[in-house]
Amino acid sequence: MLIFGHRFIASPRFYHIDDTAAITRTPGGSLLYLPFSEENLDIISHMTQNGLEFALEAATLREVVYAENLGAKFIIVENELASEAQKCAENYLFDAKILCRIDDEDEIEVMAEAGIDGVLFAEAIIKVTG
């Protein structure tokens, strides 16, 4: 199980961006992060065309499938969607890993028991601002 943002475990940070200009304000080789939406398709296309690693936040199972097909390395979901997203990822042999956003360490066990690929604490996300 992958764990991002826990105080015991060193892990890469996710750089939350709002536009392609924000990418230039991140360290080279950064793991970029943004919510999936139709309005963000130009940013997603830019990241894909430039070989950048990125994570997409998905709110529905349909968005999970889109995120995989758009080349996301990680797909971030809330607790309610985690098991369904993981089952889909395993059924279709996704390359992307499913990460569930959590706030409490006790949720690590719950996600491990559910077989979720990993968890993401808010501390792992750095908002990139203008």
N, CA, C and O atoms as a MOPAC input file, in Angstrom:
PM7 MOZYME 1SCF
protein

 N      0.84200 1    -1.18100 1     0.00000 1
 C      0.00000 1     0.00000 1     0.00000 1
 C      0.88500 1     1.24200 1     0.00000 1
 O      1.85800 1     1.33300 1     0.74900 1
 N      0.52700 1     2.18600 1    -0.85100 1
 C      1.24800 1     3.45500 1    -0.93400 1
 C      0.66500 1     4.42800 1     0.08300 1
 O     -0.55000 1     4.48100 1     0.27500 1
 N      1.53600 1     5.20000 1     0.73400 1
 C      1.09100 1     6.20300 1     1.70300 1
 C      1.79800 1     7.51000 1     1.37700 1
 O      3.02700 1     7.57800 1     1.37900 1
 N      1.01500 1     8.54500 1     1.09600 1
 C      1.54900 1     9.86400 1     0.76700 1
 C      1.12200 1    10.86800 1     1.83100 1
 O     -0.05700 1    10.95700 1     2.17200 1
 N      2.08000 1    11.61800 1     2.34900 1
 C      1.78500 1    12.69900 1     3.27000 1
 C      1.72400 1    12.32900 1     4.73900 1
 O      1.30100 1    13.14100 1     5.56100 1
 N      2.14000 1    11.10900 1     5.08700 1
 C      2.15800 1    10.70100 1     6.49700 1
 C      3.45300 1    11.17400 1     7.13700 1
 O      4.50100 1    11.18800 1     6.49100 1
 N      3.38500 1    11.55600 1     8.38400 1
 C      4.55100 1    12.12300 1     9.06500 1
 C      5.68800 1    11.11900 1     9.25600 1
 O      6.83100 1    11.53800 1     9.43800 1
 N      5.42100 1     9.80900 1     9.22100 1
 C      6.46400 1     8.80100 1     9.39800 1
 C      7.17300 1     8.43800 1     8.09300 1
 O      8.28300 1     7.90500 1     8.11400 1
 N      6.54200 1     8.72400 1     6.97400 1
 C      6.99100 1     8.16000 1     5.70300 1
 C      7.31500 1     9.26700 1     4.70400 1
 O      6.45600 1    10.08300 1     4.36900 1
 N      8.53900 1     9.28800 1     4.24200 1
 C      8.92400 1    10.24500 1     3.20600 1
 C      8.23300 1     9.85800 1     1.90300 1
 O      8.23600 1     8.69000 1     1.51200 1
 N      7.65200 1    10.83000 1     1.24400 1
 C      6.95600 1    10.53900 1    -0.00900 1
 C      6.95300 1    11.78600 1    -0.88300 1
 O      7.11000 1    12.90300 1    -0.39100 1
 N      6.77400 1    11.58300 1    -2.18000 1
 C      6.68800 1    12.74100 1    -3.07200 1
 C      5.47700 1    13.59900 1    -2.73500 1
 O      4.49900 1    13.11600 1    -2.16400 1
 N      5.55100 1    14.85300 1    -3.08700 1
 C      4.43500 1    15.77800 1    -2.91300 1
 C      3.67200 1    15.89500 1    -4.23500 1
 O      4.23400 1    15.70100 1    -5.31400 1
 N      2.41600 1    16.20700 1    -4.12800 1
 C      1.55900 1    16.44200 1    -5.27300 1
 C      1.38600 1    17.95900 1    -5.39800 1
 O      1.01300 1    18.61800 1    -4.42800 1
 N      1.65200 1    18.51200 1    -6.57100 1
 C      1.55200 1    19.94300 1    -6.78700 1
 C      0.23200 1    20.25100 1    -7.48500 1
 O      0.06400 1    19.97800 1    -8.67300 1
 N     -0.69600 1    20.82100 1    -6.73000 1
 C     -2.02900 1    21.13400 1    -7.23400 1
 C     -1.95300 1    22.38000 1    -8.10100 1
 O     -1.60900 1    23.46400 1    -7.63000 1
 N     -2.27600 1    22.20800 1    -9.37300 1
 C     -2.18900 1    23.31800 1   -10.32800 1
 C     -3.58300 1    23.67600 1   -10.84900 1
 O     -4.50900 1    22.86500 1   -10.80900 1
 N     -3.70400 1    24.91300 1   -11.34000 1
 C     -4.96600 1    25.38000 1   -11.91600 1
 C     -4.85600 1    25.67400 1   -13.40700 1
 O     -5.86800 1    25.78200 1   -14.09900 1
 N     -3.63000 1    25.80200 1   -13.90000 1
 C     -3.43200 1    26.10100 1   -15.32000 1
 C     -2.02200 1    25.67500 1   -15.73000 1
 O     -1.20500 1    25.30500 1   -14.88600 1
 N     -1.75000 1    25.73200 1   -17.02800 1
 C     -0.43600 1    25.29100 1   -17.50700 1
 C      0.67900 1    26.21800 1   -17.02200 1
 O      1.81400 1    25.77300 1   -16.85300 1
 N      0.37800 1    27.48400 1   -16.79900 1
 C      1.39900 1    28.41200 1   -16.29700 1
 C      1.89300 1    27.99100 1   -14.91900 1
 O      3.05700 1    28.21300 1   -14.58400 1
 N      1.03000 1    27.38900 1   -14.12400 1
 C      1.41400 1    26.94800 1   -12.78000 1
 C      2.46600 1    25.84700 1   -12.82900 1
 O      3.23100 1    25.68000 1   -11.87900 1
 N      2.51000 1    25.10800 1   -13.90600 1
 C      3.49200 1    24.02100 1   -14.04300 1
 C      4.90800 1    24.57800 1   -13.95700 1
 O      5.79600 1    23.93700 1   -13.39500 1
 N      5.11800 1    25.75400 1   -14.50700 1
 C      6.46000 1    26.36300 1   -14.49200 1
 C      6.87800 1    26.78100 1   -13.08700 1
 O      8.05600 1    27.04500 1   -12.84600 1
 N      5.92900 1    26.84300 1   -12.16200 1
 C      6.23700 1    27.22800 1   -10.78300 1
 C      6.39200 1    26.00500 1    -9.86900 1
 O      6.34400 1    26.12600 1    -8.64500 1
 N      6.57700 1    24.84100 1   -10.47200 1
 C      6.80300 1    23.62200 1    -9.69000 1
 C      8.22000 1    23.12400 1    -9.95500 1
 O      8.78500 1    23.41800 1   -11.00900 1
 N      8.80500 1    22.37700 1    -9.02100 1
 C     10.13900 1    21.81200 1    -9.26600 1
 C     10.11600 1    20.84800 1   -10.45400 1
 O      9.09500 1    20.21600 1   -10.72400 1
 N     11.22700 1    20.73800 1   -11.15200 1
 C     11.32900 1    19.79600 1   -12.26000 1
 C     10.98900 1    18.38400 1   -11.80800 1
 O     11.37500 1    17.96900 1   -10.71500 1
 N     10.28100 1    17.66000 1   -12.62800 1
 C      9.91400 1    16.28800 1   -12.29400 1
 C      8.80100 1    16.17700 1   -11.27000 1
 O      8.58500 1    15.10600 1   -10.70300 1
 N      8.09300 1    17.26500 1   -11.02600 1
 C      7.01700 1    17.25700 1   -10.02800 1
 C      5.86200 1    16.35700 1   -10.45400 1
 O      5.62300 1    16.13200 1   -11.64100 1
 N      5.16800 1    15.86100 1    -9.46800 1
 C      3.94400 1    15.10700 1    -9.67400 1
 C      2.80400 1    16.11700 1    -9.60000 1
 O      2.50700 1    16.65000 1    -8.53100 1
 N      2.17600 1    16.37300 1   -10.72600 1
 C      1.13800 1    17.39400 1   -10.80900 1
 C     -0.21700 1    16.80600 1   -10.45800 1
 O     -0.45000 1    15.60900 1   -10.62900 1
 N     -1.11100 1    17.66100 1    -9.96200 1
 C     -2.40900 1    17.20700 1    -9.47800 1
 C     -3.48500 1    18.22200 1    -9.83600 1
 O     -3.29800 1    19.42600 1    -9.65800 1
 N     -4.60600 1    17.73200 1   -10.33900 1
 C     -5.76300 1    18.59000 1   -10.55400 1
 C     -7.01800 1    17.73900 1   -10.63400 1
 O     -6.95000 1    16.54500 1   -10.92500 1
 N     -8.16200 1    18.35500 1   -10.37600 1
 C     -9.41400 1    17.60700 1   -10.48800 1
 C     -9.73500 1    17.34500 1   -11.95600 1
 O     -9.44500 1    18.17500 1   -12.81700 1
 N    -10.33300 1    16.19500 1   -12.23600 1
 C    -10.80500 1    15.95000 1   -13.58900 1
 C    -12.01400 1    16.83800 1   -13.83900 1
 O    -12.92400 1    16.91000 1   -13.01400 1
 N    -12.01800 1    17.50300 1   -14.96500 1
 C    -13.20000 1    18.21300 1   -15.44900 1
 C    -12.97700 1    18.49300 1   -16.92300 1
 O    -11.84300 1    18.53100 1   -17.39900 1
 N    -14.05800 1    18.68500 1   -17.62700 1
 C    -13.94500 1    18.98800 1   -19.05000 1
 C    -13.15800 1    20.28300 1   -19.26300 1
 O    -12.43700 1    20.42300 1   -20.25100 1
 N    -13.30100 1    21.22300 1   -18.33300 1
 C    -12.58100 1    22.48800 1   -18.43700 1
 C    -11.06900 1    22.30400 1   -18.29600 1
 O    -10.30300 1    23.16300 1   -18.73300 1
 N    -10.63300 1    21.20500 1   -17.69600 1
 C     -9.20200 1    20.95700 1   -17.50400 1
 C     -8.58500 1    20.08500 1   -18.59600 1
 O     -7.40900 1    19.73200 1   -18.50300 1
 N     -9.34400 1    19.73500 1   -19.62000 1
 C     -8.80900 1    18.85100 1   -20.66100 1
 C     -7.60400 1    19.44400 1   -21.38100 1
 O     -6.70900 1    18.70500 1   -21.79100 1
 N     -7.56400 1    20.76500 1   -21.54300 1
 C     -6.40100 1    21.37300 1   -22.19400 1
 C     -5.14700 1    21.22000 1   -21.34100 1
 O     -4.05800 1    20.99500 1   -21.86900 1
 N     -5.29700 1    21.34000 1   -20.02700 1
 C     -4.15400 1    21.16300 1   -19.11700 1
 C     -3.70800 1    19.70300 1   -19.13800 1
 O     -2.51300 1    19.41200 1   -19.19400 1
 N     -4.67000 1    18.79200 1   -19.09200 1
 C     -4.35800 1    17.35900 1   -19.11500 1
 C     -3.64700 1    17.00300 1   -20.41300 1
 O     -2.66600 1    16.26000 1   -20.40100 1
 N     -4.13300 1    17.52600 1   -21.52400 1
 C     -3.50400 1    17.27900 1   -22.82100 1
 C     -2.07500 1    17.81700 1   -22.83400 1
 O     -1.17100 1    17.15500 1   -23.34500 1
 N     -1.86400 1    18.99800 1   -22.28500 1
 C     -0.52300 1    19.58400 1   -22.21100 1
 C      0.41900 1    18.69200 1   -21.40000 1
 O      1.55900 1    18.45900 1   -21.80200 1
 N     -0.05900 1    18.20100 1   -20.26700 1
 C      0.78300 1    17.34100 1   -19.42400 1
 C      1.12600 1    16.04500 1   -20.15800 1
 O      2.26800 1    15.58800 1   -20.11100 1
 N      0.14800 1    15.45800 1   -20.83100 1
 C      0.37200 1    14.20800 1   -21.56400 1
 C      1.37600 1    14.42100 1   -22.69700 1
 O      2.31500 1    13.64000 1   -22.85300 1
 N      1.18000 1    15.46200 1   -23.47500 1
 C      2.05600 1    15.74700 1   -24.61300 1
 C      3.49400 1    16.03700 1   -24.19000 1
 O      4.43000 1    15.82500 1   -24.96100 1
 N      3.65900 1    16.52000 1   -22.96800 1
 C      4.99500 1    16.85500 1   -22.47700 1
 C      5.58400 1    15.79800 1   -21.54800 1
 O      6.61700 1    16.02500 1   -20.91800 1
 N      4.92900 1    14.64800 1   -21.46600 1
 C      5.46200 1    13.53700 1   -20.67900 1
 C      5.51800 1    13.80600 1   -19.18800 1
 O      6.38000 1    13.26400 1   -18.49800 1
 N      4.62000 1    14.62900 1   -18.67900 1
 C      4.60900 1    14.96200 1   -17.25400 1
 C      3.75400 1    13.95600 1   -16.48500 1
 O      2.71900 1    13.50100 1   -16.97200 1
 N      4.20200 1    13.61800 1   -15.28200 1
 C      3.41400 1    12.71800 1   -14.44100 1
 C      2.36100 1    13.52800 1   -13.70900 1
 O      2.63300 1    14.61200 1   -13.19400 1
 N      1.13600 1    12.97400 1   -13.67300 1
 C      0.06900 1    13.71100 1   -13.02000 1
 C     -0.94400 1    12.77500 1   -12.37600 1
 O     -1.06800 1    11.60100 1   -12.72700 1
 N     -1.65800 1    13.34800 1   -11.42300 1
 C     -2.74900 1    12.67200 1   -10.73200 1
 C     -4.02400 1    13.44200 1   -11.01800 1
 O     -4.02600 1    14.67200 1   -11.06300 1
 N     -5.10700 1    12.70600 1   -11.21100 1
 C     -6.40200 1    13.33800 1   -11.41300 1
 C     -7.34300 1    12.92600 1   -10.30000 1
 O     -7.40800 1    11.75500 1    -9.92700 1
 N     -8.06300 1    13.88800 1    -9.77600 1
 C     -9.09700 1    13.61000 1    -8.78900 1
 C    -10.38100 1    13.28800 1    -9.54300 1
 O    -10.79200 1    14.03200 1   -10.43400 1
 N    -11.01200 1    12.17000 1    -9.17800 1
 C    -12.24000 1    11.73100 1    -9.84200 1
 C    -13.37900 1    11.65100 1    -8.83100 1
 O    -13.20500 1    11.15300 1    -7.71800 1
 N    -14.55100 1    12.15200 1    -9.23600 1
 C    -15.70800 1    12.16500 1    -8.34500 1
 C    -16.70700 1    11.05200 1    -8.65600 1
 O    -17.58700 1    10.76300 1    -7.84500 1
 N    -16.57500 1    10.42900 1    -9.82400 1
 C    -17.49400 1     9.36300 1   -10.22700 1
 C    -16.70000 1     8.22700 1   -10.86500 1
 O    -15.53500 1     8.40300 1   -11.22200 1
 N    -17.31700 1     7.08700 1   -11.00400 1
 C    -16.65000 1     5.95800 1   -11.65400 1
 C    -16.35200 1     6.29200 1   -13.11800 1
 O    -15.31900 1     5.88200 1   -13.64500 1
 N    -17.22600 1     7.01500 1   -13.76100 1
 C    -16.97200 1     7.43500 1   -15.14600 1
 C    -15.69900 1     8.27100 1   -15.21200 1
 O    -14.88100 1     8.08100 1   -16.11200 1
 N    -15.52600 1     9.18800 1   -14.27400 1
 C    -14.31500 1    10.01500 1   -14.24300 1
 C    -13.07200 1     9.18100 1   -13.95100 1
 O    -11.98700 1     9.49300 1   -14.44200 1
 N    -13.21800 1     8.12900 1   -13.15900 1
 C    -12.10500 1     7.20500 1   -12.89600 1
 C    -11.64500 1     6.58900 1   -14.22100 1
 O    -10.44800 1     6.53200 1   -14.50000 1
 N    -12.58600 1     6.13700 1   -15.02000 1
 C    -12.26500 1     5.52800 1   -16.31900 1
 C    -11.63200 1     6.56600 1   -17.25000 1
 O    -10.65700 1     6.27000 1   -17.94100 1
 N    -12.18100 1     7.76800 1   -17.26800 1
 C    -11.58100 1     8.83300 1   -18.08100 1
 C    -10.13500 1     9.09000 1   -17.64100 1
 O     -9.23700 1     9.18800 1   -18.47800 1
 N     -9.91600 1     9.19600 1   -16.33600 1
 C     -8.57900 1     9.49800 1   -15.80800 1
 C     -7.56000 1     8.45500 1   -16.25400 1
 O     -6.44400 1     8.80000 1   -16.64200 1
 N     -7.93900 1     7.19300 1   -16.20000 1
 C     -7.03800 1     6.12500 1   -16.66800 1
 C     -6.72600 1     6.30600 1   -18.14300 1
 O     -5.56900 1     6.21800 1   -18.55300 1
 N     -7.74000 1     6.55500 1   -18.92600 1
 C     -7.55800 1     6.68300 1   -20.37300 1
 C     -6.81300 1     7.95400 1   -20.77100 1
 O     -6.23700 1     8.02200 1   -21.85700 1
 N     -6.82100 1     8.94100 1   -19.91600 1
 C     -6.09200 1    10.17900 1   -20.18500 1
 C     -4.63500 1    10.10600 1   -19.73200 1
 O     -3.86800 1    11.04000 1   -19.96500 1
 N     -4.24900 1     9.00500 1   -19.08800 1
 C     -2.84400 1     8.79200 1   -18.74200 1
 C     -2.43500 1     9.18500 1   -17.33400 1
 O     -1.24300 1     9.33600 1   -17.06600 1
 N     -3.39000 1     9.35600 1   -16.42400 1
 C     -3.03700 1     9.69900 1   -15.04900 1
 C     -2.20900 1     8.58700 1   -14.41300 1
 O     -2.47500 1     7.40600 1   -14.63500 1
 N     -1.22100 1     8.95800 1   -13.63400 1
 C     -0.42400 1     7.98400 1   -12.88000 1
 C     -1.17900 1     7.55300 1   -11.62300 1
 O     -1.11400 1     6.39600 1   -11.20800 1
 N     -1.89500 1     8.50700 1   -11.02700 1
 C     -2.70400 1     8.24200 1    -9.84300 1
 C     -4.10400 1     8.80100 1   -10.06900 1
 O     -4.28100 1     9.84100 1   -10.70300 1
 N     -5.08600 1     8.09300 1    -9.54000 1
 C     -6.46500 1     8.56200 1    -9.56400 1
 C     -6.90500 1     8.69200 1    -8.12100 1
 O     -6.91000 1     7.71900 1    -7.36700 1
 N     -7.27500 1     9.90700 1    -7.74500 1
 C     -7.59800 1    10.20300 1    -6.34700 1
 C     -9.10800 1    10.25700 1    -6.18000 1
 O     -9.81000 1    10.95600 1    -6.91000 1
 N     -9.58900 1     9.49500 1    -5.19400 1
 C    -11.02700 1     9.41200 1    -4.94900 1
 C    -11.31600 1     9.59400 1    -3.46000 1
 O    -10.42300 1     9.48300 1    -2.62000 1
 N    -12.57900 1     9.87400 1    -3.15300 1
 C    -13.03400 1     9.95000 1    -1.77100 1
 C    -13.41500 1     8.53900 1    -1.30700 1
 O    -13.55500 1     7.62400 1    -2.11900 1
 N    -13.57800 1     8.37900 1     0.00300 1
 C    -13.88000 1     7.07700 1     0.61000 1
 C    -15.04000 1     6.35700 1    -0.05800 1
 O    -14.97100 1     5.15400 1    -0.30800 1
 N    -16.11400 1     7.09900 1    -0.34800 1
 C    -17.33100 1     6.48500 1    -0.88500 1
 C    -17.10600 1     5.78900 1    -2.21900 1
 O    -17.82600 1     4.85000 1    -2.55800 1
 N    -16.12300 1     6.23700 1    -2.97100 1
 C    -15.86800 1     5.69800 1    -4.30500 1
 C    -14.68700 1     4.72600 1    -4.33700 1
 O    -14.47300 1     4.05400 1    -5.34600 1
 N    -13.93200 1     4.64500 1    -3.27000 1
 C    -12.65800 1     3.91400 1    -3.27300 1
 C    -12.79200 1     2.44700 1    -3.68100 1
 O    -12.08100 1     1.99400 1    -4.57900 1
 N    -13.68100 1     1.70500 1    -3.04700 1
 C    -13.79600 1     0.27300 1    -3.34500 1
 C    -14.23800 1     0.03100 1    -4.77600 1
 O    -13.69700 1    -0.84100 1    -5.45600 1
 N    -15.21800 1     0.79700 1    -5.23800 1
 C    -15.71500 1     0.64600 1    -6.60100 1
 C    -14.62800 1     1.00000 1    -7.61800 1
 O    -14.47800 1     0.31600 1    -8.63100 1
 N    -13.87600 1     2.05800 1    -7.35200 1
 C    -12.79400 1     2.47300 1    -8.24900 1
 C    -11.68600 1     1.41600 1    -8.28800 1
 O    -11.15400 1     1.10900 1    -9.35500 1
 N    -11.34100 1     0.86200 1    -7.11900 1
 C    -10.29500 1    -0.16100 1    -7.05600 1
 C    -10.71800 1    -1.41900 1    -7.81400 1
 O     -9.91800 1    -2.01800 1    -8.53400 1
 N    -11.96200 1    -1.80700 1    -7.64900 1
 C    -12.48300 1    -2.98500 1    -8.35000 1
 C    -12.41300 1    -2.78200 1    -9.86200 1
 O    -12.03200 1    -3.69200 1   -10.59800 1
 N    -12.77800 1    -1.59900 1   -10.31700 1
 C    -12.70600 1    -1.27100 1   -11.74300 1
 C    -11.25800 1    -1.30900 1   -12.22000 1
 O    -10.96600 1    -1.86300 1   -13.27900 1
 N    -10.34900 1    -0.72200 1   -11.44000 1
 C     -8.93200 1    -0.68900 1   -11.80400 1
 C     -8.35700 1    -2.09800 1   -11.92900 1
 O     -7.57300 1    -2.37000 1   -12.83900 1
 N     -8.73700 1    -2.98100 1   -11.03400 1
 C     -8.25000 1    -4.36000 1   -11.08200 1
 C     -8.88200 1    -5.12800 1   -12.23000 1
 O     -8.20600 1    -5.91100 1   -12.89700 1
 N    -10.16400 1    -4.91500 1   -12.46800 1
 C    -10.87200 1    -5.61600 1   -13.53800 1
 C    -10.29800 1    -5.26700 1   -14.91200 1
 O    -10.15400 1    -6.13500 1   -15.77300 1
 N     -9.97400 1    -3.99800 1   -15.10500 1
 C     -9.48300 1    -3.53200 1   -16.39200 1
 C     -7.96600 1    -3.34800 1   -16.43500 1
 O     -7.43000 1    -2.80800 1   -17.40300 1
 N     -7.27700 1    -3.79700 1   -15.38700 1
 C     -5.81400 1    -3.74800 1   -15.33600 1
 C     -5.26500 1    -2.34600 1   -15.60400 1
 O     -4.39400 1    -2.15600 1   -16.45400 1
 N     -5.78800 1    -1.37800 1   -14.86700 1
 C     -5.33000 1     0.00100 1   -15.00000 1
 C     -3.83300 1     0.09500 1   -14.73200 1
 O     -3.29000 1    -0.65000 1   -13.91700 1
 N     -3.18200 1     1.00600 1   -15.41700 1
 C     -1.80800 1     1.36600 1   -15.08800 1
 C     -1.79000 1     2.30900 1   -13.88900 1
 O     -0.86500 1     2.28000 1   -13.07800 1
 N     -2.81400 1     3.14000 1   -13.78700 1
 C     -2.90800 1     4.11200 1   -12.68500 1
 C     -3.18400 1     3.40700 1   -11.36500 1
 O     -3.80500 1     2.34500 1   -11.32600 1
 N     -2.71200 1     4.01500 1   -10.29200 1
 C     -2.98800 1     3.53400 1    -8.94000 1
 C     -4.13600 1     4.35800 1    -8.35600 1
 O     -4.22500 1     5.56600 1    -8.57700 1
 N     -5.00300 1     3.69200 1    -7.61500 1
 C     -6.11300 1     4.35400 1    -6.95200 1
 C     -5.64900 1     4.80100 1    -5.57300 1
 O     -5.15300 1     3.99800 1    -4.78300 1
 N     -5.81600 1     6.09800 1    -5.29100 1
 C     -5.48700 1     6.66000 1    -3.98200 1
 C     -6.75300 1     7.23000 1    -3.36400 1
 O     -7.53700 1     7.90500 1    -4.03200 1
 N     -6.93900 1     6.95400 1    -2.09900 1
 C     -8.08700 1     7.48900 1    -1.37800 1
 C     -7.61600 1     8.61000 1    -0.46300 1
 O     -6.65300 1     8.44500 1     0.28700 1
 N     -8.29200 1     9.74400 1    -0.52500 1
 C     -7.97800 1    10.86200 1     0.37600 1
 C     -8.46300 1    10.50100 1     1.76700 1
 O     -9.60800 1    10.08900 1     1.95100 1
 N     -7.57900 1    10.65900 1     2.74900 1
 C     -7.95700 1    10.37900 1     4.13300 1
 C     -7.47100 1    11.50600 1     5.03600 1
 O     -6.56700 1    12.26600 1     4.68900 1
 N     -8.10400 1    11.58900 1     6.21500 1
 C     -7.73100 1    12.61400 1     7.19100 1
 C     -7.16200 1    12.01600 1     8.47000 1
 O     -6.48300 1    12.70800 1     9.22800 1
 N     -7.42900 1    10.75200 1     8.71400 1
 C     -7.09200 1    10.12200 1     9.99000 1
 C     -6.30100 1     8.84100 1     9.74700 1
 O     -6.60400 1     8.08400 1     8.82400 1
 N     -5.29200 1     8.60200 1    10.57200 1
 C     -4.46800 1     7.39700 1    10.44200 1
 C     -5.27600 1     6.11300 1    10.54400 1
 O     -4.91200 1     5.11200 1     9.92700 1
 N     -6.36400 1     6.11500 1    11.30700 1
 C     -7.18700 1     4.92000 1    11.43100 1
 C     -7.75500 1     4.47400 1    10.08600 1
 O     -8.06500 1     3.29700 1     9.89700 1
 N     -7.88900 1     5.40000 1     9.16900 1
 C     -8.42500 1     5.06800 1     7.84900 1
 C     -7.44100 1     4.24900 1     7.01200 1
 O     -7.83600 1     3.62500 1     6.02800 1
 N     -6.17500 1     4.24600 1     7.39400 1
 C     -5.19700 1     3.42800 1     6.66800 1
 C     -5.60300 1     1.96200 1     6.73400 1
 O     -5.58500 1     1.26500 1     5.72000 1
 N     -5.96400 1     1.49900 1     7.90900 1
 C     -6.37300 1     0.09600 1     8.07000 1
 C     -7.61100 1    -0.21700 1     7.24400 1
 O     -7.68100 1    -1.26200 1     6.59700 1
 N     -8.58200 1     0.67800 1     7.26300 1
 C     -9.81900 1     0.46700 1     6.51300 1
 C     -9.51000 1     0.33400 1     5.02400 1
 O    -10.03300 1    -0.55600 1     4.35400 1
 N     -8.66600 1     1.21500 1     4.51300 1
 C     -8.31600 1     1.17800 1     3.09300 1
 C     -7.46100 1    -0.04900 1     2.76000 1
 O     -7.60000 1    -0.62500 1     1.68000 1
 N     -6.58700 1    -0.44800 1     3.67300 1
 C     -5.79000 1    -1.65700 1     3.45800 1
 C     -6.68900 1    -2.89300 1     3.39800 1
 O     -6.50800 1    -3.75800 1     2.54200 1
 N     -7.64700 1    -2.96800 1     4.30100 1
 C     -8.57700 1    -4.10300 1     4.29700 1
 C     -9.40700 1    -4.14100 1     3.02100 1
 O     -9.78000 1    -5.21500 1     2.54800 1
 N     -9.69700 1    -2.96600 1     2.46300 1
 C    -10.47800 1    -2.89500 1     1.22500 1
 C     -9.61400 1    -3.12600 1    -0.01900 1
 O    -10.13400 1    -3.20700 1    -1.13200 1
 N     -8.29600 1    -3.23100 1     0.17100 1
 C     -7.39800 1    -3.49100 1    -0.95400 1
 C     -7.11100 1    -2.28200 1    -1.82600 1
 O     -6.72700 1    -2.43300 1    -2.98600 1
 N     -7.29200 1    -1.07700 1    -1.28200 1
 C     -7.03800 1     0.14800 1    -2.04700 1
 C     -5.52300 1     0.30800 1    -2.24400 1
 O     -4.74300 1     0.02800 1    -1.33400 1
 N     -5.11600 1     0.75800 1    -3.43700 1
 C     -3.69100 1     0.87400 1    -3.75700 1
 C     -2.93100 1     1.77800 1    -2.79800 1
 O     -1.78000 1     1.49800 1    -2.46400 1
 N     -3.56800 1     2.86900 1    -2.35000 1
 C     -2.85600 1     3.78800 1    -1.48700 1
 C     -3.75000 1     4.84500 1    -0.88900 1
 O     -4.92800 1     4.96200 1    -1.22500 1
 N     -3.15300 1     5.61900 1     0.01500 1
 C     -3.87600 1     6.70300 1     0.67500 1
 C     -3.10100 1     8.00200 1     0.51900 1
 O     -1.88500 1     8.00500 1     0.32400 1
 N     -3.83600 1     9.10500 1     0.61000 1
 C     -3.26300 1    10.42600 1     0.42000 1
 C     -3.77000 1    11.34900 1     1.51600 1
 O     -4.96500 1    11.62600 1     1.60800 1
 N     -2.84100 1    11.82200 1     2.35000 1
 C     -3.16900 1    12.82600 1     3.36500 1
 C     -3.05300 1    14.21100 1     2.72800 1
 O     -2.29400 1    14.40300 1     1.77800 1
 N     -3.79900 1    15.15700 1     3.25000 1
 C     -3.76900 1    16.53300 1     2.73200 1
 C     -2.35800 1    17.11800 1     2.77700 1
 O     -2.01700 1    17.96500 1     1.95100 1
 N     -1.53900 1    16.68200 1     3.72400 1
 C     -0.17500 1    17.19800 1     3.86100 1
 C      0.69000 1    16.91300 1     2.62700 1
 O      1.73300 1    17.54200 1     2.44800 1
 N      0.27600 1    15.99100 1     1.79300 1
 C      1.05200 1    15.65600 1     0.59700 1
 C      0.76200 1    16.58400 1    -0.57000 1
 O      1.43200 1    16.50700 1    -1.60000 1
 N     -0.22400 1    17.45900 1    -0.42800 1
 C     -0.64300 1    18.31200 1    -1.53100 1
 C     -0.18900 1    19.74200 1    -1.28800 1
 O     -0.47900 1    20.33400 1    -0.24800 1
 N      0.52700 1    20.28300 1    -2.26200 1
 C      1.00300 1    21.65800 1    -2.21400 1
 C      0.26500 1    22.44300 1    -3.28400 1
 O      0.36900 1    22.13200 1    -4.47000 1
 N     -0.47300 1    23.44800 1    -2.87300 1
 C     -1.21400 1    24.29600 1    -3.81200 1
 C     -0.25500 1    25.29600 1    -4.45400 1
 O      0.42900 1    26.05000 1    -3.76200 1
 N     -0.21500 1    25.29100 1    -5.77700 1
 C      0.64100 1    26.21000 1    -6.51300 1
 C     -0.19700 1    27.42200 1    -6.88300 1
 O     -1.19300 1    27.30800 1    -7.59700 1
 N      0.21200 1    28.57500 1    -6.39300 1
 C     -0.54100 1    29.80400 1    -6.64800 1
 C      0.26000 1    30.75800 1    -7.50000 1
 O      1.47900 1    30.63900 1    -7.61700 1
 N     -0.44000 1    31.70600 1    -8.09300 1
 C      0.16800 1    32.69300 1    -8.97600 1
 C      1.06300 1    33.60700 1    -8.25700 1
 O      1.65400 1    34.49800 1    -8.86700 1

